[in-house]
Amino acid sequence: MSFGGPLLIAPLTSLLGVRAGMNVSIINAPPGFLEALLPLPEGAALVDTSKLGLDMQVVFSTRKVELIDRLASMTRSMAVMGSIWACFPTVSDGAQVPTEDFVRLASLELGLTDVKKVMLGPDWTALRLQWKPRAPRLDLPTATA
């Protein structure tokens, strides 16, 4: 599997939004992904857990059930302003392989929404998931003294 090449218009770290000082977790990375991701920006680190929450998590999944289980556990370790990249095969070969619509619906059930889509290479597509913003307050509170 190749990552990058002619399909990427910028370095992988730039497309994923990895910035200096971020704690990044990678789950089920296919061969070649970590090599394509390195070098990380200054101060960014690949970690499994963080006391303050993970700034970015990247999960690769080829099965719907596995993706749902992973997303549910990843939301608990996510920083308030953190994000999850849900990566799935570009071509769906069967009923158990996640699709773009499936990832969107599964994330909505967890309170997440997709904000960006990236092609990581010829074999993998990724959706960036973040917490859904709250609806604006329609009525203004009245203050009495």
Secondary structure as UniProt FT lines:
FT   HELIX           5..7
FT   HELIX           12..16
FT   TURN            20..21
FT   STRAND          23..27
FT   TURN            31..32
FT   HELIX           33..37
FT   TURN            42..43
FT   STRAND          45..46
FT   TURN            51..52
FT   STRAND          54..60
FT   HELIX           64..76
FT   STRAND          78..89
FT   TURN            95..96
FT   HELIX           100..109
FT   TURN            110..111
FT   STRAND          112..119
FT   STRAND          124..131
//
